[in-house]
Amino acid sequence: MLGVSVSLSEAEVHWQEFLASLQERGLYGVQLIVSDDHAGLKAACTARLPGVAWQRCQFHLMQNALHHVPRQSENR
């Protein structure tokens, strides 16, 4: 675990502060970011870690996709 932060929202400004605090403590050499598809987080990663590859978390992608699939009980 690299860090923990509590904020009132997931706005970009809060994520930028969190990433800045990690960088101030020595974070470097980041090659890949894996996260949910939150716009504030993605924007902060682009601003604070330009050029670093980003990938959507496969767990959250699957959860979102399953919301669009009818359940078996609905097919009967």
NORMO-V475373 format. One record per helix or strand. SS is the DSSP state (H for helix, E for strand). FROM is the first residue (numbers start at 0). TO is the last residue. If there is no record, write none. Layout:
ss;from;to
SS;FROM;TO
SS;FROM;TO
//
This chain:
ss;from;to
H;11;23
E;31;34
H;38;47
E;52;55
H;57;65
H;71;74
//
